[in-house]
């Protein structure tokens, strides 16, 4: 549970970041990290289109540079875009000046008001500066679809076990999630489950 749902101290550490939306509303917010990549992102877009669902994609700037056509597919499909830095770097491993520069470099190619820090970690000065420029979107439920230690069935079970009103749910349109089979197994089944449970799908 420590990984799937952020502990209280995380929410206290970044008080203005958004971990969960309205707990009184029967709605969830699907998000996807680490794309766009041509091997995975188009499949996700197709699936979302089948269910008429809009989601938020937290994109890596260098992937946009490498795969502009795939990025354009996300935009053309009407999904929300968020900044996930240019090189998918973790704030704790970088000087604040360099981390902020990497984030702003990413925003030159996507121009969004949303930001999600890779791995969820930021130095305090990074956080205090970034919140002046972005709505910082964290998560209420990370599926762990990227994990080599989990079977696809366990990823689906994470969704069923931890989802609640206002949950911000994180999947990954990444090769890790694709190659272990977790994304293509858990995502459609999660959508079906959430619909059966009466959740509405919303974006920020």
Helices and strands as residue ranges (DSSP letters): H 8-13, E 27-33, H 41-51, E 56-59, H 61-66, H 68-76, E 80-83, G 91-93, H 96-110, E 114-115, G 118-120, H 124-130, E 135-136, E 141-142, H 152-162, E 168-172, H 175-179, H 182-196, E 200-201
